[in-house]
Amino acid sequence: MVTLSLPMRQALTFRSFPIYSAISSNRRNRVAIFSCASGDPGQRDRNLRRRRKVVEHICLLKANKYLSYDQEKDMLDYLYTSQYQMRGIVAVSLGQISGQTKEDFTHAVFMRFQSKEDLTKFYENPFYLQVLKEHVVPNCHSSRLDASLQGLMNVDYESEVEDDILPIFRKGEDFNYGIEFVLLIVFVEAAISGPAEDALTSLQELTMEFPCLIVQCTQGSNFNFSSEDYTHGVVIRFRSREAFEIFFTSSRYRDVWKSKFQPIARKTLAIHFSVDPVGTEIM
């Protein structure tokens, strides 16, 4: 069963400054338990020493305006349970994007693979191609000329996570619920080799300082040459909606964005969706 997320009051889709709206005083008092200064330095050091490469796949969909609940459930269930029908997929999350995005994307799919070879096989897998043909493309639309990409945009990048079974496979209580945040960026060409990597490193280090808010963060350079809309991708799993809000309204995040990203980011797309246990029925 697919549990659709409820719309949040505002989507993170600003071009130059993806940041969430201010938290009211009542809400701030209610979620103050999430406040944390710098996390556990020992844990951050352990995470840095023991890392493993993974490949992240992001797919954004533009569903038809009059998509029914049953059609939406069918599409998301087939995409989610694809992990049980083919090898190489180690984690999946997906959902209805909260709020209106500037490019009219309605749903997001995140998949993790063990290697680039597994991702290549995934794109060519007959079962996945059938899922696209029968359950995704008919429910999506696009202004693009390429009919094979009806309403779809893919971004793929290689990253690293803690070398342990739970963070690699995104299992355990920490990954059962929360907010999945996806940030796609186009850096100016002159910045890609140096300043862009410095900006991404600064964001990565900042997220590791807030383990009470953030479960995991990955980021990297997009190597999907068939979809060059964005040069880099970032995925951050927040523990809750409140944690999500606190991080993006913090002065430390604002400082990193304004000093590191804003001067060199030509375009950004920031979306998020609620994560709930889904795909309990194998399609």
Beta strands, then each sheet from edge to edge (+ up, - down):
strand 1: 51-61
strand 2: 89-96
strand 3: 107-113
strand 4: 152-162
strand 5: 178-187
strand 6: 214-221
strand 7: 232-238
strand 8: 265-275
sheet 1: 2+ 3- 1+ 4-
sheet 2: 6+ 7- 5+ 8-
end
